[in-house]
Amino acid sequence: MSGTTISTRARTRTQTRAPAPRPLPVPSRASREALWRDAGLIRTREGLERLLDDPYPLVRLIAAHALLRTETRGAHMRADFPRIDAALDLQHSVSGGPEAAPVYERWT
């Protein structure tokens, strides 16, 4: 490789870096309590939907992803979906952006 190619690649990488993340405010005590109550070990659709109105963005993000997973898996039980859904094996919920709805992505 020539020196020009390497410096061009380095410059391109530098120019396409994502902006530095903005620090998030600390969630209020009410948000923390709501998150534990509605998205803790035992979850329901109603509880998760309540969290979608929380002022703290991470609480809303957790709720959106938890609503997508309509099964019980690992330590988090969906009271309204008490079984594992084999169709969701290797499926991970991912976010496409701040306002995008979460979607499943298969990881193998």
Backbone atoms as SQL, in Angstrom:
CREATE TABLE atoms (id INTEGER PRIMARY KEY, chain TEXT, resi INTEGER, resn TEXT, atom TEXT, x REAL, y REAL, z REAL);
INSERT INTO atoms VALUES
  (1, 'A', 1, 'MET', 'N', 0.841, -1.194, 0.000),
  (2, 'A', 1, 'MET', 'CA', 0.000, 0.000, 0.000),
  (3, 'A', 1, 'MET', 'C', 0.875, 1.242, 0.000),
  (4, 'A', 2, 'SER', 'N', 0.447, 2.236, -0.669),
  (5, 'A', 2, 'SER', 'CA', 1.218, 3.476, -0.681),
  (6, 'A', 2, 'SER', 'C', 0.849, 4.324, 0.528),
  (7, 'A', 3, 'GLY', 'N', 1.722, 5.262, 0.871),
  (8, 'A', 3, 'GLY', 'CA', 1.455, 6.156, 1.995),
  (9, 'A', 3, 'GLY', 'C', 0.208, 6.993, 1.776),
  (10, 'A', 4, 'THR', 'N', -0.080, 7.324, 0.515),
  (11, 'A', 4, 'THR', 'CA', -1.266, 8.120, 0.201),
  (12, 'A', 4, 'THR', 'C', -2.532, 7.351, 0.555),
  (13, 'A', 5, 'THR', 'N', -2.567, 6.049, 0.248),
  (14, 'A', 5, 'THR', 'CA', -3.750, 5.235, 0.548),
  (15, 'A', 5, 'THR', 'C', -3.999, 5.174, 2.045),
  (16, 'A', 6, 'ILE', 'N', -2.961, 4.955, 2.815),
  (17, 'A', 6, 'ILE', 'CA', -3.116, 4.857, 4.264),
  (18, 'A', 6, 'ILE', 'C', -3.611, 6.177, 4.846),
  (19, 'A', 7, 'SER', 'N', -3.019, 7.282, 4.442),
  (20, 'A', 7, 'SER', 'CA', -3.458, 8.566, 5.001),
  (21, 'A', 7, 'SER', 'C', -4.879, 8.903, 4.554),
  (22, 'A', 8, 'THR', 'N', -5.259, 8.505, 3.332),
  (23, 'A', 8, 'THR', 'CA', -6.628, 8.740, 2.878),
  (24, 'A', 8, 'THR', 'C', -7.605, 7.941, 3.728),
  (25, 'A', 9, 'ARG', 'N', -7.278, 6.680, 4.016),
  (26, 'A', 9, 'ARG', 'CA', -8.149, 5.858, 4.858),
  (27, 'A', 9, 'ARG', 'C', -8.241, 6.436, 6.262),
  (28, 'A', 10, 'ALA', 'N', -7.124, 6.834, 6.828),
  (29, 'A', 10, 'ALA', 'CA', -7.129, 7.405, 8.175),
  (30, 'A', 10, 'ALA', 'C', -7.973, 8.669, 8.210),
  (31, 'A', 11, 'ARG', 'N', -7.825, 9.517, 7.187),
  (32, 'A', 11, 'ARG', 'CA', -8.592, 10.760, 7.138),
  (33, 'A', 11, 'ARG', 'C', -10.080, 10.448, 7.005),
  (34, 'A', 12, 'THR', 'N', -10.442, 9.456, 6.189),
  (35, 'A', 12, 'THR', 'CA', -11.843, 9.087, 6.017),
  (36, 'A', 12, 'THR', 'C', -12.421, 8.566, 7.324),
  (37, 'A', 13, 'ARG', 'N', -11.666, 7.726, 8.031),
  (38, 'A', 13, 'ARG', 'CA', -12.138, 7.215, 9.313),
  (39, 'A', 13, 'ARG', 'C', -12.371, 8.351, 10.298),
  (40, 'A', 14, 'THR', 'N', -11.473, 9.311, 10.340),
  (41, 'A', 14, 'THR', 'CA', -11.597, 10.442, 11.256),
  (42, 'A', 14, 'THR', 'C', -12.828, 11.272, 10.909),
  (43, 'A', 15, 'GLN', 'N', -13.073, 11.468, 9.634),
  (44, 'A', 15, 'GLN', 'CA', -14.192, 12.305, 9.200),
  (45, 'A', 15, 'GLN', 'C', -15.547, 11.638, 9.443),
  (46, 'A', 16, 'THR', 'N', -15.604, 10.317, 9.503),
  (47, 'A', 16, 'THR', 'CA', -16.888, 9.636, 9.646),
  (48, 'A', 16, 'THR', 'C', -17.164, 9.173, 11.067),
  (49, 'A', 17, 'ARG', 'N', -16.374, 9.586, 12.013),
  (50, 'A', 17, 'ARG', 'CA', -16.631, 9.200, 13.404),
  (51, 'A', 17, 'ARG', 'C', -17.950, 9.773, 13.887),
  (52, 'A', 18, 'ALA', 'N', -18.595, 8.998, 14.714),
  (53, 'A', 18, 'ALA', 'CA', -19.846, 9.464, 15.314),
  (54, 'A', 18, 'ALA', 'C', -19.538, 10.583, 16.298),
  (55, 'A', 19, 'PRO', 'N', -20.477, 11.486, 16.490),
  (56, 'A', 19, 'PRO', 'CA', -20.251, 12.549, 17.474),
  (57, 'A', 19, 'PRO', 'C', -20.138, 11.955, 18.875),
  (58, 'A', 20, 'ALA', 'N', -19.462, 12.655, 19.725),
  (59, 'A', 20, 'ALA', 'CA', -19.309, 12.203, 21.108),
  (60, 'A', 20, 'ALA', 'C', -20.692, 12.112, 21.760),
  (61, 'A', 21, 'PRO', 'N', -20.929, 11.065, 22.545),
  (62, 'A', 21, 'PRO', 'CA', -22.241, 10.940, 23.193),
  (63, 'A', 21, 'PRO', 'C', -22.464, 12.061, 24.196),
  (64, 'A', 22, 'ARG', 'N', -23.713, 12.479, 24.269),
  (65, 'A', 22, 'ARG', 'CA', -24.080, 13.493, 25.255),
  (66, 'A', 22, 'ARG', 'C', -24.366, 12.802, 26.578),
  (67, 'A', 23, 'PRO', 'N', -23.898, 13.340, 27.677),
  (68, 'A', 23, 'PRO', 'CA', -24.210, 12.714, 28.969),
  (69, 'A', 23, 'PRO', 'C', -25.701, 12.838, 29.263),
  (70, 'A', 24, 'LEU', 'N', -26.262, 11.778, 29.797),
  (71, 'A', 24, 'LEU', 'CA', -27.679, 11.786, 30.162),
  (72, 'A', 24, 'LEU', 'C', -27.833, 12.250, 31.599),
  (73, 'A', 25, 'PRO', 'N', -28.913, 12.936, 31.897),
  (74, 'A', 25, 'PRO', 'CA', -29.157, 13.313, 33.292),
  (75, 'A', 25, 'PRO', 'C', -29.437, 12.066, 34.121),
  (76, 'A', 26, 'VAL', 'N', -29.184, 12.147, 35.384),
  (77, 'A', 26, 'VAL', 'CA', -29.479, 11.040, 36.300),
  (78, 'A', 26, 'VAL', 'C', -30.998, 10.906, 36.389),
  (79, 'A', 27, 'PRO', 'N', -31.518, 9.675, 36.266),
  (80, 'A', 27, 'PRO', 'CA', -32.969, 9.520, 36.360),
  (81, 'A', 27, 'PRO', 'C', -33.468, 9.862, 37.755),
  (82, 'A', 28, 'SER', 'N', -34.680, 10.350, 37.802),
  (83, 'A', 28, 'SER', 'CA', -35.277, 10.704, 39.091),
  (84, 'A', 28, 'SER', 'C', -35.556, 9.437, 39.902),
  (85, 'A', 29, 'ARG', 'N', -35.778, 9.640, 41.153),
  (86, 'A', 29, 'ARG', 'CA', -36.137, 8.512, 42.027),
  (87, 'A', 29, 'ARG', 'C', -37.423, 7.853, 41.522),
  (88, 'A', 30, 'ALA', 'N', -38.371, 8.649, 41.060),
  (89, 'A', 30, 'ALA', 'CA', -39.634, 8.109, 40.549),
  (90, 'A', 30, 'ALA', 'C', -39.387, 7.230, 39.319),
  (91, 'A', 31, 'SER', 'N', -38.477, 7.649, 38.430),
  (92, 'A', 31, 'SER', 'CA', -38.152, 6.838, 37.246),
  (93, 'A', 31, 'SER', 'C', -37.496, 5.529, 37.649),
  (94, 'A', 32, 'ARG', 'N', -36.578, 5.592, 38.587),
  (95, 'A', 32, 'ARG', 'CA', -35.896, 4.372, 39.044),
  (96, 'A', 32, 'ARG', 'C', -36.878, 3.403, 39.688),
  (97, 'A', 33, 'GLU', 'N', -37.776, 3.927, 40.499),
  (98, 'A', 33, 'GLU', 'CA', -38.773, 3.068, 41.145),
  (99, 'A', 33, 'GLU', 'C', -39.742, 2.477, 40.121),
  (100, 'A', 34, 'ALA', 'N', -40.154, 3.274, 39.143),
  (101, 'A', 34, 'ALA', 'CA', -41.062, 2.780, 38.101),
  (102, 'A', 34, 'ALA', 'C', -40.378, 1.699, 37.273),
  (103, 'A', 35, 'LEU', 'N', -39.109, 1.886, 36.981),
  (104, 'A', 35, 'LEU', 'CA', -38.360, 0.896, 36.200),
  (105, 'A', 35, 'LEU', 'C', -38.281, -0.428, 36.953),
  (106, 'A', 36, 'TRP', 'N', -37.993, -0.372, 38.234),
  (107, 'A', 36, 'TRP', 'CA', -37.923, -1.605, 39.025),
  (108, 'A', 36, 'TRP', 'C', -39.298, -2.263, 39.113),
  (109, 'A', 37, 'ARG', 'N', -40.327, -1.459, 39.335),
  (110, 'A', 37, 'ARG', 'CA', -41.685, -2.004, 39.495),
  (111, 'A', 37, 'ARG', 'C', -42.196, -2.601, 38.180),
  (112, 'A', 38, 'ASP', 'N', -42.012, -1.912, 37.068),
  (113, 'A', 38, 'ASP', 'CA', -42.650, -2.306, 35.811),
  (114, 'A', 38, 'ASP', 'C', -41.746, -3.050, 34.831),
  (115, 'A', 39, 'ALA', 'N', -40.436, -3.005, 35.035),
  (116, 'A', 39, 'ALA', 'CA', -39.523, -3.723, 34.128),
  (117, 'A', 39, 'ALA', 'C', -38.516, -4.551, 34.918),
  (118, 'A', 40, 'GLY', 'N', -38.877, -4.891, 36.136),
  (119, 'A', 40, 'GLY', 'CA', -37.995, -5.710, 36.961),
  (120, 'A', 40, 'GLY', 'C', -38.067, -7.172, 36.552),
  (121, 'A', 41, 'LEU', 'N', -38.019, -8.054, 37.509),
  (122, 'A', 41, 'LEU', 'CA', -37.979, -9.480, 37.205),
  (123, 'A', 41, 'LEU', 'C', -39.270, -10.007, 36.607),
  (124, 'A', 42, 'ILE', 'N', -40.411, -9.499, 37.084),
  (125, 'A', 42, 'ILE', 'CA', -41.707, -9.917, 36.539),
  (126, 'A', 42, 'ILE', 'C', -42.329, -8.723, 35.838),
  (127, 'A', 43, 'ARG', 'N', -42.649, -8.924, 34.567),
  (128, 'A', 43, 'ARG', 'CA', -43.133, -7.815, 33.726),
  (129, 'A', 43, 'ARG', 'C', -44.495, -8.152, 33.131),
  (130, 'A', 44, 'THR', 'N', -45.260, -7.096, 32.848),
  (131, 'A', 44, 'THR', 'CA', -46.531, -7.241, 32.125),
  (132, 'A', 44, 'THR', 'C', -46.580, -6.170, 31.044),
  (133, 'A', 45, 'ARG', 'N', -47.424, -6.391, 30.074),
  (134, 'A', 45, 'ARG', 'CA', -47.594, -5.398, 29.006),
  (135, 'A', 45, 'ARG', 'C', -48.025, -4.050, 29.590),
  (136, 'A', 46, 'GLU', 'N', -48.963, -4.085, 30.519),
  (137, 'A', 46, 'GLU', 'CA', -49.475, -2.833, 31.092),
  (138, 'A', 46, 'GLU', 'C', -48.363, -2.049, 31.797),
  (139, 'A', 47, 'GLY', 'N', -47.568, -2.740, 32.576),
  (140, 'A', 47, 'GLY', 'CA', -46.485, -2.069, 33.287),
  (141, 'A', 47, 'GLY', 'C', -45.456, -1.489, 32.329),
  (142, 'A', 48, 'LEU', 'N', -45.089, -2.263, 31.310),
  (143, 'A', 48, 'LEU', 'CA', -44.105, -1.779, 30.334),
  (144, 'A', 48, 'LEU', 'C', -44.654, -0.588, 29.551),
  (145, 'A', 49, 'GLU', 'N', -45.938, -0.630, 29.216),
  (146, 'A', 49, 'GLU', 'CA', -46.538, 0.493, 28.488),
  (147, 'A', 49, 'GLU', 'C', -46.543, 1.765, 29.334),
  (148, 'A', 50, 'ARG', 'N', -46.717, 1.637, 30.646),
  (149, 'A', 50, 'ARG', 'CA', -46.651, 2.820, 31.524),
  (150, 'A', 50, 'ARG', 'C', -45.284, 3.496, 31.413),
  (151, 'A', 51, 'LEU', 'N', -44.245, 2.697, 31.270),
  (152, 'A', 51, 'LEU', 'CA', -42.884, 3.252, 31.208),
  (153, 'A', 51, 'LEU', 'C', -42.626, 4.045, 29.938),
  (154, 'A', 52, 'LEU', 'N', -43.418, 3.837, 28.902),
  (155, 'A', 52, 'LEU', 'CA', -43.211, 4.564, 27.644),
  (156, 'A', 52, 'LEU', 'C', -43.440, 6.057, 27.792),
  (157, 'A', 53, 'ASP', 'N', -44.120, 6.467, 28.875),
  (158, 'A', 53, 'ASP', 'CA', -44.377, 7.888, 29.126),
  (159, 'A', 53, 'ASP', 'C', -43.388, 8.508, 30.110),
  (160, 'A', 54, 'ASP', 'N', -42.400, 7.727, 30.548),
  (161, 'A', 54, 'ASP', 'CA', -41.434, 8.231, 31.520),
  (162, 'A', 54, 'ASP', 'C', -40.577, 9.338, 30.895),
  (163, 'A', 55, 'PRO', 'N', -40.230, 10.368, 31.655),
  (164, 'A', 55, 'PRO', 'CA', -39.423, 11.457, 31.088),
  (165, 'A', 55, 'PRO', 'C', -37.971, 11.055, 30.795),
  (166, 'A', 56, 'TYR', 'N', -37.489, 9.970, 31.381),
  (167, 'A', 56, 'TYR', 'CA', -36.100, 9.577, 31.192),
  (168, 'A', 56, 'TYR', 'C', -35.964, 8.684, 29.950),
  (169, 'A', 57, 'PRO', 'N', -35.118, 9.045, 28.978),
  (170, 'A', 57, 'PRO', 'CA', -35.056, 8.315, 27.709),
  (171, 'A', 57, 'PRO', 'C', -34.647, 6.849, 27.834),
  (172, 'A', 58, 'LEU', 'N', -33.752, 6.514, 28.741),
  (173, 'A', 58, 'LEU', 'CA', -33.332, 5.125, 28.862),
  (174, 'A', 58, 'LEU', 'C', -34.456, 4.240, 29.396),
  (175, 'A', 59, 'VAL', 'N', -35.291, 4.768, 30.259),
  (176, 'A', 59, 'VAL', 'CA', -36.440, 4.014, 30.760),
  (177, 'A', 59, 'VAL', 'C', -37.373, 3.680, 29.593),
  (178, 'A', 60, 'ARG', 'N', -37.637, 4.660, 28.728),
  (179, 'A', 60, 'ARG', 'CA', -38.497, 4.419, 27.563),
  (180, 'A', 60, 'ARG', 'C', -37.880, 3.390, 26.620),
  (181, 'A', 61, 'LEU', 'N', -36.570, 3.445, 26.445),
  (182, 'A', 61, 'LEU', 'CA', -35.876, 2.506, 25.565),
  (183, 'A', 61, 'LEU', 'C', -35.960, 1.074, 26.111),
  (184, 'A', 62, 'ILE', 'N', -35.729, 0.906, 27.395),
  (185, 'A', 62, 'ILE', 'CA', -35.840, -0.416, 28.024),
  (186, 'A', 62, 'ILE', 'C', -37.264, -0.950, 27.848),
  (187, 'A', 63, 'ALA', 'N', -38.244, -0.112, 28.078),
  (188, 'A', 63, 'ALA', 'CA', -39.644, -0.538, 27.950),
  (189, 'A', 63, 'ALA', 'C', -39.962, -0.956, 26.517),
  (190, 'A', 64, 'ALA', 'N', -39.516, -0.202, 25.544),
  (191, 'A', 64, 'ALA', 'CA', -39.791, -0.530, 24.142),
  (192, 'A', 64, 'ALA', 'C', -39.188, -1.884, 23.767),
  (193, 'A', 65, 'HIS', 'N', -37.964, -2.132, 24.201),
  (194, 'A', 65, 'HIS', 'CA', -37.326, -3.420, 23.898),
  (195, 'A', 65, 'HIS', 'C', -38.005, -4.563, 24.642),
  (196, 'A', 66, 'ALA', 'N', -38.385, -4.341, 25.884),
  (197, 'A', 66, 'ALA', 'CA', -39.052, -5.387, 26.659),
  (198, 'A', 66, 'ALA', 'C', -40.429, -5.712, 26.085),
  (199, 'A', 67, 'LEU', 'N', -41.128, -4.710, 25.543),
  (200, 'A', 67, 'LEU', 'CA', -42.428, -4.960, 24.919),
  (201, 'A', 67, 'LEU', 'C', -42.290, -5.801, 23.655),
  (202, 'A', 68, 'LEU', 'N', -41.197, -5.638, 22.941),
  (203, 'A', 68, 'LEU', 'CA', -40.982, -6.411, 21.719),
  (204, 'A', 68, 'LEU', 'C', -40.843, -7.901, 22.037),
  (205, 'A', 69, 'ARG', 'N', -40.211, -8.231, 23.144),
  (206, 'A', 69, 'ARG', 'CA', -39.951, -9.641, 23.490),
  (207, 'A', 69, 'ARG', 'C', -41.169, -10.214, 24.197),
  (208, 'A', 70, 'THR', 'N', -41.977, -10.936, 23.447),
  (209, 'A', 70, 'THR', 'CA', -43.220, -11.507, 23.979),
  (210, 'A', 70, 'THR', 'C', -42.984, -12.948, 24.415),
  (211, 'A', 71, 'GLU', 'N', -42.125, -13.104, 25.404),
  (212, 'A', 71, 'GLU', 'CA', -41.797, -14.401, 25.973),
  (213, 'A', 71, 'GLU', 'C', -41.105, -14.179, 27.307),
  (214, 'A', 72, 'THR', 'N', -40.928, -15.268, 28.031),
  (215, 'A', 72, 'THR', 'CA', -40.105, -15.256, 29.229),
  (216, 'A', 72, 'THR', 'C', -38.760, -15.837, 28.834),
  (217, 'A', 73, 'ARG', 'N', -37.695, -15.122, 29.142),
  (218, 'A', 73, 'ARG', 'CA', -36.356, -15.607, 28.797),
  (219, 'A', 73, 'ARG', 'C', -35.391, -15.093, 29.847),
  (220, 'A', 74, 'GLY', 'N', -34.514, -15.962, 30.293),
  (221, 'A', 74, 'GLY', 'CA', -33.533, -15.557, 31.288),
  (222, 'A', 74, 'GLY', 'C', -34.203, -15.184, 32.599),
  (223, 'A', 75, 'ALA', 'N', -33.714, -14.137, 33.210),
  (224, 'A', 75, 'ALA', 'CA', -34.211, -13.742, 34.524),
  (225, 'A', 75, 'ALA', 'C', -35.474, -12.897, 34.463),
  (226, 'A', 76, 'HIS', 'N', -35.874, -12.453, 33.280),
  (227, 'A', 76, 'HIS', 'CA', -37.036, -11.568, 33.163),
  (228, 'A', 76, 'HIS', 'C', -38.247, -12.357, 32.702),
  (229, 'A', 77, 'MET', 'N', -39.260, -12.393, 33.550),
  (230, 'A', 77, 'MET', 'CA', -40.471, -13.136, 33.243),
  (231, 'A', 77, 'MET', 'C', -41.555, -12.196, 32.758),
  (232, 'A', 78, 'ARG', 'N', -42.142, -12.535, 31.618),
  (233, 'A', 78, 'ARG', 'CA', -43.329, -11.822, 31.170),
  (234, 'A', 78, 'ARG', 'C', -44.514, -12.600, 31.710),
  (235, 'A', 79, 'ALA', 'N', -45.234, -12.041, 32.658),
  (236, 'A', 79, 'ALA', 'CA', -46.376, -12.715, 33.259),
  (237, 'A', 79, 'ALA', 'C', -47.428, -13.052, 32.201),
  (238, 'A', 80, 'ASP', 'N', -47.517, -12.223, 31.148),
  (239, 'A', 80, 'ASP', 'CA', -48.491, -12.457, 30.085),
  (240, 'A', 80, 'ASP', 'C', -47.956, -13.408, 29.007),
  (241, 'A', 81, 'PHE', 'N', -46.666, -13.743, 29.033),
  (242, 'A', 81, 'PHE', 'CA', -46.051, -14.695, 28.104),
  (243, 'A', 81, 'PHE', 'C', -45.090, -15.577, 28.907),
  (244, 'A', 82, 'PRO', 'N', -45.606, -16.567, 29.655),
  (245, 'A', 82, 'PRO', 'CA', -44.776, -17.304, 30.610),
  (246, 'A', 82, 'PRO', 'C', -43.817, -18.338, 30.005),
  (247, 'A', 83, 'ARG', 'N', -43.858, -18.570, 28.708),
  (248, 'A', 83, 'ARG', 'CA', -43.001, -19.593, 28.103),
  (249, 'A', 83, 'ARG', 'C', -41.924, -18.982, 27.199),
  (250, 'A', 84, 'ILE', 'N', -40.889, -19.771, 26.963),
  (251, 'A', 84, 'ILE', 'CA', -39.865, -19.393, 25.985),
  (252, 'A', 84, 'ILE', 'C', -40.417, -19.651, 24.591),
  (253, 'A', 85, 'ASP', 'N', -40.200, -18.741, 23.685),
  (254, 'A', 85, 'ASP', 'CA', -40.605, -18.896, 22.291),
  (255, 'A', 85, 'ASP', 'C', -39.358, -19.279, 21.497),
  (256, 'A', 86, 'ALA', 'N', -39.283, -20.528, 21.047),
  (257, 'A', 86, 'ALA', 'CA', -38.104, -21.013, 20.327),
  (258, 'A', 86, 'ALA', 'C', -37.842, -20.215, 19.055),
  (259, 'A', 87, 'ALA', 'N', -38.870, -19.593, 18.497),
  (260, 'A', 87, 'ALA', 'CA', -38.684, -18.782, 17.292),
  (261, 'A', 87, 'ALA', 'C', -37.821, -17.551, 17.570),
  (262, 'A', 88, 'LEU', 'N', -37.675, -17.191, 18.838),
  (263, 'A', 88, 'LEU', 'CA', -36.867, -16.019, 19.192),
  (264, 'A', 88, 'LEU', 'C', -35.444, -16.385, 19.621),
  (265, 'A', 89, 'ASP', 'N', -35.084, -17.674, 19.523),
  (266, 'A', 89, 'ASP', 'CA', -33.705, -18.067, 19.814),
  (267, 'A', 89, 'ASP', 'C', -32.758, -17.301, 18.894),
  (268, 'A', 90, 'LEU', 'N', -31.671, -16.815, 19.449),
  (269, 'A', 90, 'LEU', 'CA', -30.641, -16.048, 18.726),
  (270, 'A', 90, 'LEU', 'C', -31.133, -14.700, 18.205),
  (271, 'A', 91, 'GLN', 'N', -32.321, -14.279, 18.598),
  (272, 'A', 91, 'GLN', 'CA', -32.853, -12.983, 18.182),
  (273, 'A', 91, 'GLN', 'C', -32.556, -11.958, 19.273),
  (274, 'A', 92, 'HIS', 'N', -32.005, -10.846, 18.877),
  (275, 'A', 92, 'HIS', 'CA', -31.673, -9.767, 19.801),
  (276, 'A', 92, 'HIS', 'C', -32.382, -8.502, 19.340),
  (277, 'A', 93, 'SER', 'N', -32.952, -7.784, 20.276),
  (278, 'A', 93, 'SER', 'CA', -33.604, -6.535, 19.897),
  (279, 'A', 93, 'SER', 'C', -32.536, -5.441, 19.810),
  (280, 'A', 94, 'VAL', 'N', -32.611, -4.675, 18.747),
  (281, 'A', 94, 'VAL', 'CA', -31.648, -3.604, 18.510),
  (282, 'A', 94, 'VAL', 'C', -32.398, -2.315, 18.182),
  (283, 'A', 95, 'SER', 'N', -31.738, -1.202, 18.453),
  (284, 'A', 95, 'SER', 'CA', -32.312, 0.111, 18.164),
  (285, 'A', 95, 'SER', 'C', -31.634, 0.692, 16.943),
  (286, 'A', 96, 'GLY', 'N', -32.430, 1.287, 16.081),
  (287, 'A', 96, 'GLY', 'CA', -31.882, 1.932, 14.892),
  (288, 'A', 96, 'GLY', 'C', -31.592, 3.404, 15.103),
  (289, 'A', 97, 'GLY', 'N', -32.063, 3.965, 16.174),
  (290, 'A', 97, 'GLY', 'CA', -31.858, 5.380, 16.450),
  (291, 'A', 97, 'GLY', 'C', -32.757, 5.813, 17.586),
  (292, 'A', 98, 'PRO', 'N', -32.630, 7.059, 18.012),
  (293, 'A', 98, 'PRO', 'CA', -33.384, 7.529, 19.176),
  (294, 'A', 98, 'PRO', 'C', -34.895, 7.401, 19.045),
  (295, 'A', 99, 'GLU', 'N', -35.431, 7.600, 17.869),
  (296, 'A', 99, 'GLU', 'CA', -36.886, 7.564, 17.693),
  (297, 'A', 99, 'GLU', 'C', -37.351, 6.302, 16.981),
  (298, 'A', 100, 'ALA', 'N', -36.429, 5.439, 16.555),
  (299, 'A', 100, 'ALA', 'CA', -36.794, 4.228, 15.823),
  (300, 'A', 100, 'ALA', 'C', -37.290, 3.147, 16.781),
  (301, 'A', 101, 'ALA', 'N', -38.286, 2.416, 16.345),
  (302, 'A', 101, 'ALA', 'CA', -38.792, 1.294, 17.141),
  (303, 'A', 101, 'ALA', 'C', -37.764, 0.171, 17.107),
  (304, 'A', 102, 'PRO', 'N', -37.603, -0.555, 18.223),
  (305, 'A', 102, 'PRO', 'CA', -36.660, -1.668, 18.212),
  (306, 'A', 102, 'PRO', 'C', -37.114, -2.779, 17.275),
  (307, 'A', 103, 'VAL', 'N', -36.166, -3.495, 16.723),
  (308, 'A', 103, 'VAL', 'CA', -36.448, -4.615, 15.827),
  (309, 'A', 103, 'VAL', 'C', -35.547, -5.783, 16.238),
  (310, 'A', 104, 'TYR', 'N', -35.928, -6.983, 15.790),
  (311, 'A', 104, 'TYR', 'CA', -35.103, -8.153, 16.040),
  (312, 'A', 104, 'TYR', 'C', -34.026, -8.264, 14.979),
  (313, 'A', 105, 'GLU', 'N', -32.867, -8.711, 15.430),
  (314, 'A', 105, 'GLU', 'CA', -31.753, -8.986, 14.543),
  (315, 'A', 105, 'GLU', 'C', -31.208, -10.352, 14.958),
  (316, 'A', 106, 'ARG', 'N', -30.994, -11.220, 13.999),
  (317, 'A', 106, 'ARG', 'CA', -30.496, -12.559, 14.314),
  (318, 'A', 106, 'ARG', 'C', -28.987, -12.530, 14.433),
  (319, 'A', 107, 'TRP', 'N', -28.485, -12.998, 15.572),
  (320, 'A', 107, 'TRP', 'CA', -27.041, -13.096, 15.807),
  (321, 'A', 107, 'TRP', 'C', -26.703, -14.566, 15.898),
  (322, 'A', 108, 'THR', 'N', -25.749, -14.997, 15.110),
  (323, 'A', 108, 'THR', 'CA', -25.335, -16.403, 15.160),
  (324, 'A', 108, 'THR', 'C', -23.890, -16.520, 15.568);
